[in-house]
Amino acid sequence: MRFFTYFGFMLWLAATLIFKFWGDVLVDPSRPFIWFSFILIAPGILLFLHWLSRDRNISPADRPKAALLIAIPGMLLDLFSITFHSVVFPGIPGAYLHLFFVWLMWAYSLILLGGLFRQTQV
């Protein structure tokens, strides 16, 4: 299960770097990308979690724990990245931070909820 903690950290790091360098484009409410990402991230996360649990041969009973281990590193580290948002995410204007926070909570809740879906093993 340690893999999922490392994976969660790497996922957080990749997402943080993406938003650090392209946050001004990704979180701009006047552009359609942010709205498409809210829609597309739901099936994307659920499908990815399903694939990951099958690839790592995780039983349906262990999927909630795996999802929790994926989400927790990012949730804890985002406490600091959001606190120091002007340094970590310099491209995201203060007026758009609320939208970025909502997007983060949406993504983390999908990861946690995705662990609750117990697909049957194929």
Order of alpha helices (4+ residues) and beta strands (2+ residues): alpha-alpha-alpha-alpha-alpha
